[in-house]
Amino acid sequence: MGFVTMGIFLVFNLMGNNPTAAAIGLEGAMVQMISHGLISAALFFCIGIMYKHSHSRLIKDNFGVAQFMPIFSFMMVFS
């Protein structure tokens, strides 16, 4: 959230009263916040699935997930 606030501040501060720059800064901040929410939810969902299958929170116990859940592994890498 700090980078979003800093970006909005810089756009308003450096561009003066340019409404186009202000709109671009606000749209960028909204995209950042929405994508952060979706990606965080996807990663927590993936960790929940891993815990359901391995019944452990330790990384060493989750070794080899890609061998028995390849589609899940693909989704987790790209989320």
Stockholm file with secondary structure:
# STOCKHOLM 1.0

chainA/1-79         MGFVTMGIFLVFNLMGNNPTAAAIGLEGAMVQMISHGLISAALFFCIGIMYKHSHSRLIKDNFGVAQFMPIFSFMMVFS
#=GR chainA/1-79 SS CHHHHHHHHHHHHHHTTCHHHHHHHHHHHHHHHHHHHHHHHHHHHHHHHHHHHHCCCCGGGGTTHHHHCHHHHHHHHHC
#=GC SS_cons        CHHHHHHHHHHHHHHTTCHHHHHHHHHHHHHHHHHHHHHHHHHHHHHHHHHHHHCCCCGGGGTTHHHHCHHHHHHHHHC
//
